[in-house]
Amino acid sequence: MSVILGIDLGTTNSVVSILRDGQPVVIGDEQGRRVLPSVVGFDSDGNLLVGETARNQALLAPQRTVKSIKRHMGEATRVKLGEQEFTPQEISAMILRTLKQWAERELNEPVTKAVITVPAFFNENQREATRMAGELAGLEVVRIVNEPTAAVLTYEPHSTRNEKLLVYDLGGGTFDVSIVQTEMDVVEVLASRGDTHLGGDDFDQLLLDHVCNAFETEHGIDLRQIPTARSRLLQSVEAAKIRLSSEPFATVAEEFIADKNGAPLNLNIEIDRSDYEAMIASLLAKTIECVDVALSDAKLSAVQLDRVILVGGSSRTPLVRRLLIEQLGHEPLVSVDPDLCVSMGAAVQGGLISGDQVRQILVDITPRTLGIACLEGPPEISGKLIFSPIIHRNSPLPASRSEVYCTARRGQAAARIDVYQGEHEDIRFNQEIGSFNLENLDTQAHEGSEILVRFDMNHDGILNVTAIERATGNERRLTINNALSRFDSSDRGQAKSRLSEIFDDNALGELVVAADETLETNSAASTPLLAEAGSLLGKARELLKEAAAEDAEEMRMLIEQLEHAALVGDRESVDDVRHKLEDILFYLEDA
């Protein structure tokens, strides 16, 4: 039987997978990128752009670009793309066709069938629109599968156990939570709740408003009213959001984002994860309300759940995990990449339809939690030494996570990093696997030194622990070989009286927890050439309205040339065209 693709048609990103040798495999483009941004556009010559190129163009020409079309599936509406209008089905078909081409290049044969996933709470109009989009892309949609069902199939392609699972799916534009029961190869959705307009896009908007409000307070300019500046900032805050899932702080920086009285203005704002979490707390509270309603509809309590599965890129937000543990008492499972698992499950469904033999997916995970010893509070108040997790058990490998801590006292010259593995808050019940000192700290720091501790573990079980003093960049690293093999050791050792040692030894530094665990994801960064050209192009388009016919014609030509050069990364052409355009703008502004 012919290959059946498994496609996750997402709001922010889309993914395609196939079943190969009984296991789902995610297919990428020629550069090896396995995630296709769900963005469609047309360049200045009318050529279709899909994915990363369209996403880049949005920085320069947002009026010729469409994002988050999934939010409009099933609506009787049309979206404007340049001078043309398209239905949501047509825009989605362009995305699906690109994924189809990826698969055909990989397989070196035509592909005509697909399983496509949708949120569990999608209505019939939305499902039919999705099916139509597949047909427009040249695909026979053999089945529309609920995203939580697909996620469960990734973990349990042949479930013989009677289990009840909660699937928490927080993507770029939509959220749903489903209570799923598995038994004898049957996956049944018992209850589902969600919101078609709640996801990472809304988090981006909150960050955008935060940054723009700060800029407007300082400079009196609202960047949201400048299309190119807004597009640049949306990509920049999205990159910051992603970093905040793996780092305790992130910087949003854009040069020449606007100008005032002829002088260029730059933007540089640092955002702490705690501030970001405060921004999104009310939105995440809505998801927890949905969790409660779904459990009630399924007539279940949290204690009756066997597992909690995280799906969707936005579920990487550390606050999500903490809220779910608090509400459900379960450690969420995320051993399969939440960006990829829905597409992989759709491929499993396609294999089951084809009659292929489907095997359990093999995932390398960290079987034990890794972290460091630290004080629960200042030594004069608490003095209790606890275990601070950094990489949690069941995290897929490779894994990279970091925490920010601070020294307990002013004038502290060194900090000791004791690395442990285990699951208990009390370090006496965990196993020490390494330690080192970070010395030559800034003893003049007003409230002690902030120290970033980063854990990086690869597939081979090699753990790199890095400690960096944030203010000075002072850094020390420890490599622990075969860290995974240590997890199987029965030797846990007896606890040492570390607290008294810390206070007695001046070379040791007490650390106070300042943030929760984080999970690294790939960060998106704005292309430098696009960022450089964006502000100039925005100004040129504004002045184009006032230019004489002869100047306007030349300006249009230069605008198109600058857009193209920036998109293809031609530095020499960007510099040449930019200077020509700047000369005309100077003449127009001075006239």
Buried (B, 14 or more C-beta within 10 A) or exposed (E): EEBBBBBBBBBBBBBBBBBBEBBBBBBBBEEEEBBBBBBBBBBBEEEBBBBBBBBBBBBBBBEBBBBBBBBBBBEEEBBEBBEEEBBBBBBBBBBBBBBBBBBBEBBEEEBBBBBBBBBBBBEEEBBBBBBBBBEBBBBEBBBBBBBBBBBBBBBBBBBEEEBBBBBBBBBBBBBBBBBBBBEEEEBEBBBBBBBBEBBBBBBBBBBBEBBBEBBBEEBEBBBBEBBBBBBBBBBBBBBBBBBBBBBBBBEBBBBBBBBEEEEEBEBEBEBBBBEBBEBBEEBBEEBBEBBBBBBEEBEBEBEEBEBBBBBBBBBBBBBBBBBBEEBBEBBBBBBBBBBBBBBBBBBBBBBBBBEBEBBEBEBBBBEBBBBBBBBBBBBEEEBEBBBBBBBBBBBBBBBBBBBBBBBBBEEBBBBBBBBBBBEEEEBBBBBBBBBBBBBEBBBEBEEBBBBBBBBBBBEEBBBBBBBBBBEEEBEBEBEBEEBBEBBEEEEBEEEEEBBEEBEEEEEBBBBBBBBBBBBBBEBBEBBEBBBBBBBBBBBBBEBBEEBEEEBBEEBBEBBBBBBBBBBEEBEEBBEBBBEBBBEBBEEBEEE
